[in-house]
Amino acid sequence: MKDIGDGNYHVEVYGQSKDCYLKDIRYGPSDGLDDGFTVSKGSPANLEITISSRGARLQGTASDEDGLPAADVWVVLVPSAPHRSHHRLYKSLTTDQYGHFDLRGIAPGDYKLFSWDEVESGAWEDADFLKPFEEKGEKVTVLEGDAKSVNLTTIKTVGTEEQKPDNK
């Protein structure tokens, strides 16, 4: 790329397979994966983007409090607290009619896995929303290429006080 203006940049990659994750971004000697990188005129540098096809995979079943499969509920993988500002690390989907889920292309690291019966898409990226549910998440650590099975109990939000963001 030529004639890129001075400034701070972040890279997002689209179109890779379900099992891939963004492994590394280097701009010259700088690490640009988490906080981006700065381009300055007169400072030639190469941009290197590394994508791994060995993303981790988490699959399992979400059940309600009675142990029955929870269909069409959110299953969300949330990065550990120090990495919650890195949106690329979040993964989410809804379960199928049997309560099954299959999250793929997960970057290595520490996470918490949640399932909610009803929640607005993306609410889990808000610290105030997540706070009352923090202890109900299933801790998961994945390495590159891992495949793990996890069964979850869905957190009931309909009709509970916990769903209100002003409840502390």
N, CA, C and O atoms as a DFTB+ gen file, in Angstrom:
672 C
 N C O
     1  1       0.854      -1.170       0.000
     2  2       0.000       0.000       0.000
     3  2       0.895       1.226       0.000
     4  3       1.878       1.291       0.738
     5  1       0.556       2.171      -0.813
     6  2       1.343       3.396      -0.912
     7  2       0.471       4.595      -0.575
     8  3      -0.757       4.538      -0.653
     9  1       1.132       5.677      -0.201
    10  2       0.465       6.950       0.081
    11  2      -0.603       6.827       1.166
    12  3      -1.694       7.384       1.048
    13  1      -0.276       6.098       2.209
    14  2      -1.159       5.993       3.365
    15  2      -0.902       7.212       4.250
    16  3       0.249       7.517       4.564
    17  1      -1.943       7.896       4.645
    18  2      -1.800       9.091       5.469
    19  2      -1.343       8.782       6.880
    20  3      -1.541       7.679       7.389
    21  1      -0.725       9.780       7.504
    22  2      -0.300       9.644       8.892
    23  2      -1.520       9.365       9.766
    24  3      -2.615       9.861       9.503
    25  1      -1.313       8.568      10.804
    26  2      -2.401       8.313      11.739
    27  2      -2.306       6.950      12.378
    28  3      -1.377       6.180      12.139
    29  1      -3.296       6.681      13.196
    30  2      -3.392       5.396      13.888
    31  2      -4.362       4.497      13.124
    32  3      -5.425       4.937      12.685
    33  1      -3.977       3.235      12.976
    34  2      -4.773       2.289      12.197
    35  2      -4.981       0.990      12.960
    36  3      -4.150       0.576      13.769
    37  1      -6.109       0.364      12.679
    38  2      -6.438      -0.978      13.179
    39  2      -6.795      -1.819      11.970
    40  3      -7.371      -1.315      11.006
    41  1      -6.459      -3.088      12.017
    42  2      -6.740      -3.997      10.910
    43  2      -7.865      -4.941      11.310
    44  3      -7.872      -5.488      12.413
    45  1      -8.809      -5.123      10.405
    46  2      -9.838      -6.147      10.544
    47  2      -9.773      -6.998       9.292
    48  3      -9.614      -6.475       8.189
    49  1      -9.895      -8.304       9.455
    50  2      -9.815      -9.224       8.329
    51  2     -11.155      -9.951       8.210
    52  3     -11.679     -10.475       9.193
    53  1     -11.693      -9.972       7.000
    54  2     -12.969     -10.638       6.729
    55  2     -12.757     -11.701       5.658
    56  3     -11.849     -11.598       4.834
    57  1     -13.603     -12.717       5.682
    58  2     -13.606     -13.699       4.612
    59  2     -12.779     -14.948       4.864
    60  3     -12.725     -15.831       4.008
    61  1     -12.131     -15.040       6.029
    62  2     -11.364     -16.259       6.297
    63  2     -12.313     -17.389       6.712
    64  3     -13.476     -17.144       7.029
    65  1     -11.817     -18.605       6.706
    66  2     -12.672     -19.749       7.046
    67  2     -13.070     -19.696       8.520
    68  3     -12.482     -18.951       9.304
    69  1     -14.070     -20.491       8.885
    70  2     -14.583     -20.520      10.252
    71  2     -13.535     -20.918      11.286
    72  3     -13.666     -20.571      12.459
    73  1     -12.510     -21.633      10.872
    74  2     -11.509     -22.131      11.815
    75  2     -10.317     -21.188      11.987
    76  3      -9.411     -21.473      12.770
    77  1     -10.312     -20.090      11.275
    78  2      -9.180     -19.156      11.311
    79  2      -9.379     -18.052      12.344
    80  3     -10.502     -17.706      12.712
    81  1      -8.250     -17.512      12.800
    82  2      -8.273     -16.336      13.663
    83  2      -7.072     -15.462      13.321
    84  3      -6.073     -15.939      12.781
    85  1      -7.183     -14.195      13.639
    86  2      -6.123     -13.225      13.407
    87  2      -5.060     -13.435      14.474
    88  3      -5.290     -13.146      15.648
    89  1      -3.894     -13.939      14.070
    90  2      -2.847     -14.329      15.012
    91  2      -1.872     -13.202      15.330
    92  3      -1.456     -13.049      16.478
    93  1      -1.503     -12.409      14.319
    94  2      -0.497     -11.380      14.558
    95  2      -0.593     -10.288      13.500
    96  3      -0.927     -10.544      12.343
    97  1      -0.292      -9.070      13.924
    98  2      -0.164      -7.933      13.011
    99  2       1.110      -7.202      13.400
   100  3       1.289      -6.814      14.555
   101  1       1.986      -7.019      12.432
   102  2       3.232      -6.289      12.677
   103  2       3.324      -5.172      11.647
   104  3       3.128      -5.391      10.452
   105  1       3.621      -3.991      12.123
   106  2       3.907      -2.868      11.236
   107  2       5.316      -2.418      11.578
   108  3       5.542      -1.766      12.598
   109  1       6.259      -2.770      10.718
   110  2       7.671      -2.536      11.056
   111  2       7.980      -3.317      12.322
   112  3       7.657      -4.501      12.413
   113  1       8.599      -2.672      13.292
   114  2       8.919      -3.379      14.542
   115  2       7.753      -3.396      15.540
   116  3       7.868      -4.004      16.604
   117  1       6.637      -2.741      15.212
   118  2       5.532      -2.591      16.159
   119  2       4.541      -3.743      16.097
   120  3       4.251      -4.275      15.025
   121  1       4.022      -4.121      17.270
   122  2       2.956      -5.095      17.377
   123  2       1.642      -4.328      17.244
   124  3       1.361      -3.447      18.057
   125  1       0.844      -4.647      16.244
   126  2      -0.397      -3.923      16.010
   127  2      -1.645      -4.740      16.252
   128  3      -2.741      -4.302      15.904
   129  1      -1.508      -5.927      16.845
   130  2      -2.656      -6.815      17.011
   131  2      -3.715      -6.236      17.946
   132  3      -4.894      -6.201      17.593
   133  1      -3.316      -5.788      19.118
   134  2      -4.299      -5.349      20.107
   135  2      -4.608      -3.859      20.047
   136  3      -5.767      -3.462      20.168
   137  1      -3.594      -3.041      19.864
   138  2      -3.798      -1.597      19.959
   139  2      -3.603      -0.857      18.650
   140  3      -3.598       0.374      18.632
   141  1      -3.444      -1.578      17.566
   142  2      -3.246      -0.941      16.274
   143  2      -1.802      -0.465      16.111
   144  3      -0.920      -0.845      16.881
   145  1      -1.581       0.365      15.105
   146  2      -0.233       0.850      14.827
   147  2      -0.324       2.258      14.274
   148  3      -1.381       2.696      13.820
   149  1       0.796       2.959      14.316
   150  2       0.849       4.345      13.865
   151  2       1.703       4.445      12.615
   152  3       2.824       3.940      12.570
   153  1       1.161       5.103      11.602
   154  2       1.878       5.351      10.354
   155  2       2.361       6.798      10.387
   156  3       1.586       7.717      10.653
   157  1       3.660       6.989      10.110
   158  2       4.245       8.329      10.050
   159  2       4.954       8.498       8.718
   160  3       5.649       7.595       8.252
   161  1       4.773       9.657       8.114
   162  2       5.423       9.957       6.839
   163  2       6.937       9.834       6.977
   164  3       7.516      10.240       7.984
   165  1       7.562       9.274       5.960
   166  2       9.015       9.149       5.955
   167  2       9.529       7.973       6.753
   168  3      10.740       7.811       6.899
   169  1       8.636       7.148       7.275
   170  2       9.046       5.964       8.035
   171  2       8.577       4.725       7.294
   172  3       7.523       4.180       7.620
   173  1       9.337       4.264       6.301
   174  2       8.890       3.084       5.553
   175  2       8.878       1.839       6.440
   176  3       9.811       1.590       7.203
   177  1       7.817       1.082       6.322
   178  2       7.709      -0.151       7.105
   179  2       6.792      -1.105       6.363
   180  3       5.958      -0.692       5.557
   181  1       6.960      -2.380       6.648
   182  2       6.104      -3.410       6.062
   183  2       4.984      -3.746       7.032
   184  3       5.182      -3.769       8.247
   185  1       3.809      -4.004       6.482
   186  2       2.674      -4.477       7.255
   187  2       2.560      -5.974       7.021
   188  3       2.382      -6.421       5.888
   189  1       2.661      -6.749       8.097
   190  2       2.555      -8.207       8.012
   191  2       1.361      -8.662       8.843
   192  3       1.258      -8.350      10.029
   193  1       0.474      -9.395       8.208
   194  2      -0.711      -9.923       8.874
   195  2      -0.626     -11.445       8.845
   196  3      -0.466     -12.045       7.783
   197  1      -0.733     -12.061      10.016
   198  2      -0.674     -13.517      10.111
   199  2      -2.036     -14.041      10.552
   200  3      -2.570     -13.635      11.585
   201  1      -2.581     -14.941       9.758
   202  2      -3.845     -15.595      10.079
   203  2      -3.548     -17.071      10.291
   204  3      -2.900     -17.707       9.461
   205  1      -4.021     -17.608      11.402
   206  2      -3.838     -19.028      11.682
   207  2      -5.103     -19.787      11.321
   208  3      -6.214     -19.319      11.572
   209  1      -4.927     -20.950      10.736
   210  2      -6.065     -21.819      10.420
   211  2      -6.306     -22.827      11.546
   212  3      -7.109     -23.750      11.403
   213  1      -5.600     -22.641      12.666
   214  2      -5.709     -23.575      13.792
   215  2      -6.422     -22.963      14.993
   216  3      -6.000     -23.143      16.135
   217  1      -7.513     -22.234      14.721
   218  2      -8.308     -21.673      15.808
   219  2      -8.932     -22.780      16.645
   220  3      -9.242     -23.859      16.140
   221  1      -9.109     -22.503      17.912
   222  2      -9.722     -23.483      18.814
   223  2     -11.213     -23.600      18.507
   224  3     -11.793     -22.771      17.806
   225  1     -11.810     -24.651      19.054
   226  2     -13.227     -24.936      18.820
   227  2     -13.868     -25.357      20.142
   228  3     -13.337     -26.202      20.862
   229  1     -15.017     -24.754      20.449
   230  2     -15.802     -25.138      21.623
   231  2     -17.182     -25.548      21.143
   232  3     -17.853     -24.801      20.430
   233  1     -17.593     -26.729      21.537
   234  2     -18.929     -27.181      21.174
   235  2     -19.574     -27.806      22.393
   236  3     -18.890     -28.221      23.329
   237  1     -20.875     -27.870      22.374
   238  2     -21.588     -28.446      23.506
   239  2     -23.068     -28.192      23.405
   240  3     -23.612     -27.948      22.329
   241  1     -23.715     -28.257      24.572
   242  2     -25.154     -28.088      24.650
   243  2     -25.484     -27.109      25.757
   244  3     -24.883     -27.145      26.831
   245  1     -26.435     -26.240      25.495
   246  2     -26.972     -25.344      26.521
   247  2     -28.306     -25.933      26.978
   248  3     -29.147     -26.322      26.167
   249  1     -28.470     -25.986      28.293
   250  2     -29.701     -26.540      28.871
   251  2     -30.344     -25.512      29.785
   252  3     -29.674     -24.615      30.295
   253  1     -31.658     -25.649      29.991
   254  2     -32.328     -24.767      30.945
   255  2     -32.104     -25.301      32.359
   256  3     -31.425     -26.311      32.544
   257  1     -32.671     -24.628      33.350
   258  2     -32.440     -25.023      34.750
   259  2     -33.018     -26.392      35.087
   260  3     -32.654     -26.982      36.105
   261  1     -33.915     -26.907      34.246
   262  2     -34.471     -28.248      34.445
   263  2     -33.675     -29.322      33.701
   264  3     -34.027     -30.501      33.752
   265  1     -32.603     -28.921      33.010
   266  2     -31.777     -29.872      32.279
   267  2     -32.257     -30.179      30.878
   268  3     -31.714     -31.066      30.220
   269  1     -33.269     -29.460      30.409
   270  2     -33.787     -29.673      29.062
   271  2     -33.009     -28.805      28.068
   272  3     -32.590     -27.700      28.413
   273  1     -32.811     -29.292      26.841
   274  2     -32.079     -28.503      25.844
   275  2     -32.708     -27.127      25.634
   276  3     -33.927     -26.996      25.523
   277  1     -31.855     -26.109      25.582
   278  2     -32.318     -24.731      25.393
   279  2     -32.098     -24.337      23.932
   280  3     -30.970     -24.082      23.510
   281  1     -33.182     -24.292      23.175
   282  2     -33.099     -23.943      21.756
   283  2     -33.138     -22.433      21.571
   284  3     -33.825     -21.719      22.301
   285  1     -32.390     -21.962      20.583
   286  2     -32.415     -20.555      20.170
   287  2     -32.053     -19.590      21.305
   288  3     -32.671     -18.534      21.441
   289  1     -31.060     -19.947      22.112
   290  2     -30.535     -19.051      23.151
   291  2     -29.119     -18.649      22.775
   292  3     -28.437     -19.373      22.049
   293  1     -28.682     -17.513      23.258
   294  2     -27.332     -17.040      22.970
   295  2     -26.289     -17.829      23.745
   296  3     -26.456     -18.080      24.939
   297  1     -25.219     -18.220      23.072
   298  2     -24.009     -18.749      23.697
   299  2     -22.915     -17.766      23.307
   300  3     -22.708     -17.482      22.127
   301  1     -22.218     -17.250      24.319
   302  2     -21.261     -16.179      24.092
   303  2     -19.945     -16.491      24.773
   304  3     -19.911     -16.839      25.953
   305  1     -18.860     -16.364      24.020
   306  2     -17.509     -16.512      24.545
   307  2     -16.960     -15.109      24.769
   308  3     -16.835     -14.322      23.831
   309  1     -16.634     -14.804      26.027
   310  2     -16.158     -13.480      26.418
   311  2     -14.704     -13.606      26.874
   312  3     -14.397     -14.446      27.719
   313  1     -13.797     -12.778      26.323
   314  2     -12.398     -12.867      26.737
   315  2     -12.226     -12.484      28.212
   316  3     -13.081     -11.811      28.787
   317  1     -11.118     -12.918      28.817
   318  2     -10.834     -12.576      30.208
   319  2     -10.786     -11.059      30.358
   320  3     -10.560     -10.340      29.385
   321  1     -10.998     -10.580      31.570
   322  2     -11.146      -9.147      31.848
   323  2     -10.079      -8.253      31.203
   324  3     -10.440      -7.210      30.656
   325  1      -8.792      -8.601      31.237
   326  2      -7.811      -7.685      30.636
   327  2      -7.929      -7.534      29.117
   328  3      -7.337      -6.620      28.542
   329  1      -8.682      -8.415      28.465
   330  2      -8.763      -8.408      26.998
   331  2     -10.160      -8.063      26.467
   332  3     -10.440      -8.263      25.285
   333  1     -11.020      -7.555      27.324
   334  2     -12.407      -7.310      26.911
   335  2     -12.573      -6.149      25.952
   336  3     -13.637      -6.010      25.349
   337  1     -11.577      -5.321      25.790
   338  2     -11.677      -4.226      24.820
   339  2     -11.324      -4.697      23.407
   340  3     -11.455      -3.930      22.453
   341  1     -10.883      -5.938      23.265
   342  2     -10.498      -6.486      21.965
   343  2     -11.680      -7.254      21.375
   344  3     -11.843      -8.449      21.624
   345  1     -12.488      -6.564      20.602
   346  2     -13.739      -7.118      20.086
   347  2     -13.538      -8.347      19.214
   348  3     -14.453      -9.160      19.082
   349  1     -12.361      -8.500      18.617
   350  2     -12.093      -9.649      17.756
   351  2     -12.091     -10.961      18.539
   352  3     -12.198     -12.030      17.940
   353  1     -11.970     -10.900      19.869
   354  2     -11.895     -12.111      20.681
   355  2     -13.265     -12.660      21.096
   356  3     -13.364     -13.809      21.528
   357  1     -14.302     -11.861      20.971
   358  2     -15.650     -12.314      21.326
   359  2     -16.193     -13.238      20.231
   360  3     -15.946     -13.025      19.044
   361  1     -16.923     -14.247      20.644
   362  2     -17.621     -15.138      19.710
   363  2     -19.032     -15.343      20.250
   364  3     -19.227     -15.474      21.459
   365  1     -20.002     -15.370      19.363
   366  2     -21.375     -15.583      19.812
   367  2     -22.192     -16.245      18.708
   368  3     -21.911     -16.098      17.518
   369  1     -23.209     -16.976      19.145
   370  2     -24.173     -17.589      18.238
   371  2     -25.360     -18.053      19.049
   372  3     -25.325     -18.050      20.279
   373  1     -26.415     -18.454      18.352
   374  2     -27.567     -19.027      19.050
   375  2     -27.556     -20.535      18.830
   376  3     -27.060     -21.040      17.822
   377  1     -28.118     -21.228      19.802
   378  2     -28.153     -22.688      19.731
   379  2     -29.170     -23.160      18.696
   380  3     -30.089     -22.433      18.320
   381  1     -28.976     -24.405      18.246
   382  2     -29.940     -24.992      17.311
   383  2     -31.144     -25.528      18.092
   384  3     -31.249     -25.320      19.301
   385  1     -32.046     -26.215      17.396
   386  2     -33.274     -26.695      18.043
   387  2     -33.021     -27.735      19.134
   388  3     -33.914     -28.026      19.930
   389  1     -31.810     -28.295      19.176
   390  2     -31.460     -29.282      20.200
   391  2     -30.589     -28.685      21.307
   392  3     -30.121     -29.408      22.186
   393  1     -30.374     -27.378      21.265
   394  2     -29.544     -26.716      22.267
   395  2     -28.057     -26.796      21.986
   396  3     -27.251     -26.399      22.828
   397  1     -27.671     -27.303      20.813
   398  2     -26.249     -27.453      20.477
   399  2     -25.653     -26.144      19.978
   400  3     -26.333     -25.315      19.372
   401  1     -24.352     -25.985      20.254
   402  2     -23.599     -24.849      19.732
   403  2     -22.221     -25.322      19.291
   404  3     -21.737     -26.361      19.742
   405  1     -21.596     -24.557      18.411
   406  2     -20.273     -24.889      17.881
   407  2     -19.562     -23.575      17.543
   408  3     -19.793     -22.979      16.491
   409  1     -18.696     -23.142      18.455
   410  2     -17.912     -21.924      18.252
   411  2     -16.556     -22.310      17.692
   412  3     -15.880     -23.185      18.235
   413  1     -16.153     -21.657      16.602
   414  2     -14.906     -22.029      15.913
   415  2     -14.056     -20.793      15.658
   416  3     -14.540     -19.663      15.731
   417  1     -12.775     -21.025      15.356
   418  2     -11.865     -19.930      15.029
   419  2     -11.522     -19.071      16.231
   420  3     -11.401     -17.852      16.114
   421  1     -11.366     -19.701      17.381
   422  2     -11.107     -18.984      18.630
   423  2      -9.602     -18.815      18.822
   424  3      -8.838     -19.771      18.693
   425  1      -9.190     -17.595      19.128
   426  2      -7.778     -17.313      19.408
   427  2      -7.402     -17.917      20.760
   428  3      -8.234     -17.942      21.668
   429  1      -6.171     -18.404      20.915
   430  2      -5.741     -18.946      22.207
   431  2      -5.914     -17.917      23.327
   432  3      -5.717     -16.720      23.122
   433  1      -6.285     -18.407      24.512
   434  2      -6.420     -17.501      25.656
   435  2      -7.408     -17.992      26.683
   436  3      -7.912     -19.113      26.615
   437  1      -7.673     -17.116      27.639
   438  2      -8.606     -17.394      28.733
   439  2      -9.917     -16.673      28.452
   440  3      -9.928     -15.513      28.038
   441  1     -11.017     -17.375      28.684
   442  2     -12.343     -16.851      28.381
   443  2     -13.338     -17.289      29.446
   444  3     -13.035     -18.108      30.313
   445  1     -14.541     -16.713      29.355
   446  2     -15.707     -17.220      30.073
   447  2     -16.790     -17.457      29.032
   448  3     -16.980     -16.663      28.111
   449  1     -17.490     -18.564      29.204
   450  2     -18.550     -18.953      28.287
   451  2     -19.885     -18.783      29.007
   452  3     -20.077     -19.283      30.115
   453  1     -20.802     -18.070      28.358
   454  2     -22.116     -17.784      28.928
   455  2     -23.206     -18.252      27.980
   456  3     -22.989     -18.400      26.778
   457  1     -24.387     -18.484      28.552
   458  2     -25.586     -18.712      27.754
   459  2     -26.723     -17.978      28.439
   460  3     -26.948     -18.143      29.638
   461  1     -27.450     -17.156      27.664
   462  2     -28.593     -16.408      28.183
   463  2     -29.848     -16.803      27.429
   464  3     -29.807     -17.052      26.224
   465  1     -30.982     -16.861      28.154
   466  2     -32.234     -17.202      27.491
   467  2     -32.728     -16.050      26.621
   468  3     -33.343     -16.279      25.580
   469  1     -32.465     -14.823      27.038
   470  2     -32.863     -13.678      26.223
   471  2     -31.943     -12.514      26.563
   472  3     -31.826     -12.115      27.722
   473  1     -31.299     -11.984      25.547
   474  2     -30.392     -10.856      25.738
   475  2     -30.231     -10.152      24.397
   476  3     -30.269     -10.788      23.343
   477  1     -30.053      -8.848      24.443
   478  2     -29.851      -8.077      23.224
   479  2     -28.467      -8.380      22.655
   480  3     -27.484      -8.428      23.395
   481  1     -28.391      -8.579      21.360
   482  2     -27.121      -8.890      20.700
   483  2     -26.074      -7.836      21.034
   484  3     -26.322      -6.639      20.888
   485  1     -24.900      -8.285      21.483
   486  2     -23.787      -7.400      21.797
   487  2     -23.791      -6.863      23.213
   488  3     -22.817      -6.231      23.621
   489  1     -24.854      -7.089      23.981
   490  2     -24.930      -6.571      25.353
   491  2     -23.761      -7.052      26.208
   492  3     -23.326      -6.348      27.119
   493  1     -23.260      -8.231      25.922
   494  2     -22.162      -8.834      26.686
   495  2     -20.854      -8.055      26.566
   496  3     -19.927      -8.307      27.336
   497  1     -20.752      -7.127      25.635
   498  2     -19.547      -6.308      25.537
   499  2     -19.612      -5.088      26.448
   500  3     -18.671      -4.296      26.492
   501  1     -20.709      -4.931      27.170
   502  2     -20.893      -3.845      28.131
   503  2     -20.584      -4.382      29.531
   504  3     -21.246      -5.303      30.008
   505  1     -19.580      -3.804      30.181
   506  2     -19.143      -4.262      31.505
   507  2     -20.275      -4.196      32.531
   508  3     -20.375      -5.068      33.393
   509  1     -21.129      -3.169      32.447
   510  2     -22.233      -3.043      33.403
   511  2     -23.255      -4.166      33.229
   512  3     -23.804      -4.666      34.211
   513  1     -23.507      -4.557      31.984
   514  2     -24.419      -5.677      31.753
   515  2     -23.822      -6.971      32.294
   516  3     -24.513      -7.754      32.947
   517  1     -22.549      -7.192      32.025
   518  2     -21.900      -8.463      32.343
   519  2     -21.673      -8.672      33.847
   520  3     -21.661      -9.806      34.326
   521  1     -21.494      -7.584      34.576
   522  2     -21.113      -7.666      35.991
   523  2     -21.979      -8.612      36.839
   524  3     -21.419      -9.449      37.546
   525  1     -23.317      -8.519      36.801
   526  2     -24.101      -9.417      37.660
   527  2     -24.045     -10.894      37.250
   528  3     -24.441     -11.771      38.019
   529  1     -23.553     -11.161      36.041
   530  2     -23.508     -12.538      35.550
   531  2     -22.104     -13.149      35.624
   532  3     -21.931     -14.334      35.340
   533  1     -21.125     -12.366      35.993
   534  2     -19.717     -12.764      35.927
   535  2     -19.448     -14.140      36.546
   536  3     -18.737     -14.953      35.957
   537  1     -19.997     -14.398      37.701
   538  2     -19.743     -15.669      38.398
   539  2     -20.472     -16.855      37.767
   540  3     -20.168     -18.006      38.080
   541  1     -21.419     -16.584      36.892
   542  2     -22.185     -17.661      36.254
   543  2     -21.535     -18.160      34.967
   544  3     -21.996     -19.136      34.374
   545  1     -20.454     -17.485      34.529
   546  2     -19.759     -17.909      33.324
   547  2     -18.866     -19.106      33.587
   548  3     -18.308     -19.255      34.674
   549  1     -18.738     -19.950      32.591
   550  2     -17.882     -21.146      32.663
   551  2     -16.477     -20.758      32.189
   552  3     -16.303     -20.351      31.041
   553  1     -15.477     -20.883      33.068
   554  2     -14.106     -20.543      32.685
   555  2     -13.561     -21.569      31.697
   556  3     -13.695     -22.777      31.893
   557  1     -12.942     -21.058      30.628
   558  2     -12.383     -21.922      29.592
   559  2     -11.044     -21.336      29.145
   560  3     -10.930     -20.136      28.897
   561  1     -10.039     -22.196      29.047
   562  2      -8.745     -21.807      28.485
   563  2      -8.524     -22.664      27.251
   564  3      -8.657     -23.886      27.306
   565  1      -8.183     -22.021      26.129
   566  2      -7.938     -22.770      24.898
   567  2      -6.556     -22.443      24.349
   568  3      -6.059     -21.324      24.473
   569  1      -5.960     -23.448      23.746
   570  2      -4.695     -23.312      23.042
   571  2      -4.975     -23.421      21.551
   572  3      -6.061     -23.837      21.150
   573  1      -4.016     -23.057      20.745
   574  2      -4.186     -23.147      19.307
   575  2      -4.516     -24.590      18.912
   576  3      -3.823     -25.522      19.321
   577  1      -5.554     -24.766      18.133
   578  2      -5.943     -26.088      17.643
   579  2      -6.765     -26.917      18.611
   580  3      -7.161     -28.030      18.264
   581  1      -7.041     -26.418      19.820
   582  2      -7.838     -27.166      20.796
   583  2      -9.252     -27.422      20.288
   584  3      -9.798     -26.645      19.504
   585  1      -9.825     -28.509      20.744
   586  2     -11.244     -28.807      20.539
   587  2     -11.771     -29.289      21.880
   588  3     -11.332     -30.318      22.394
   589  1     -12.713     -28.544      22.443
   590  2     -13.251     -28.886      23.757
   591  2     -14.760     -28.936      23.703
   592  3     -15.401     -28.293      22.872
   593  1     -15.310     -29.724      24.620
   594  2     -16.755     -29.832      24.755
   595  2     -17.156     -29.243      26.102
   596  3     -16.557     -29.559      27.130
   597  1     -18.169     -28.389      26.089
   598  2     -18.622     -27.722      27.306
   599  2     -20.144     -27.741      27.314
   600  3     -20.782     -27.417      26.312
   601  1     -20.720     -28.121      28.446
   602  2     -22.165     -28.058      28.601
   603  2     -22.494     -26.920      29.545
   604  3     -21.861     -26.762      30.588
   605  1     -23.485     -26.131      29.177
   606  2     -23.837     -24.928      29.916
   607  2     -25.265     -24.985      30.422
   608  3     -26.131     -25.634      29.836
   609  1     -25.489     -24.281      31.534
   610  2     -26.848     -24.030      31.981
   611  2     -27.155     -22.591      31.607
   612  3     -26.411     -21.675      31.958
   613  1     -28.240     -22.401      30.901
   614  2     -28.624     -21.077      30.424
   615  2     -29.025     -20.184      31.594
   616  3     -29.763     -20.601      32.488
   617  1     -28.532     -18.961      31.572
   618  2     -28.866     -17.972      32.590
   619  2     -30.222     -17.374      32.237
   620  3     -30.437     -16.888      31.127
   621  1     -31.115     -17.420      33.190
   622  2     -32.457     -16.888      32.959
   623  2     -32.430     -15.381      33.189
   624  3     -32.096     -14.913      34.278
   625  1     -32.782     -14.632      32.156
   626  2     -32.843     -13.171      32.289
   627  2     -34.270     -12.660      32.206
   628  3     -34.564     -11.584      32.726
   629  1     -35.157     -13.399      31.571
   630  2     -36.541     -12.965      31.437
   631  2     -37.202     -13.025      32.818
   632  3     -37.226     -14.068      33.472
   633  1     -37.736     -11.875      33.239
   634  2     -38.445     -11.824      34.516
   635  2     -37.543     -11.727      35.723
   636  3     -38.013     -11.885      36.850
   637  1     -36.237     -11.469      35.520
   638  2     -35.338     -11.317      36.658
   639  2     -34.888      -9.872      36.761
   640  3     -34.923      -9.128      35.780
   641  1     -34.470      -9.485      37.939
   642  2     -33.965      -8.136      38.162
   643  2     -32.586      -7.944      37.551
   644  3     -32.196      -6.812      37.267
   645  1     -31.832      -9.036      37.340
   646  2     -30.456      -8.941      36.851
   647  2     -30.355      -8.337      35.457
   648  3     -29.306      -7.806      35.096
   649  1     -31.425      -8.407      34.667
   650  2     -31.346      -7.907      33.308
   651  2     -31.303      -6.389      33.240
   652  3     -30.956      -5.831      32.199
   653  1     -31.648      -5.708      34.327
   654  2     -31.674      -4.254      34.331
   655  2     -30.263      -3.719      34.531
   656  3     -29.626      -4.057      35.529
   657  1     -29.744      -2.884      33.607
   658  2     -28.376      -2.409      33.703
   659  2     -28.120      -1.518      34.914
   660  3     -26.969      -1.398      35.334
   661  1     -29.150      -0.884      35.497
   662  2     -28.913       0.000      36.629
   663  2     -28.926      -0.761      37.951
   664  3     -28.719      -0.153      39.002
   665  1     -29.162      -2.075      37.931
   666  2     -29.144      -2.890      39.136
   667  2     -27.707      -3.215      39.499
   668  3     -27.006      -3.832      38.697
   669  1     -27.253      -2.834      40.649
   670  2     -25.843      -3.044      41.043
   671  2     -25.763      -4.021      42.181
   672  3     -24.670      -4.329      42.655
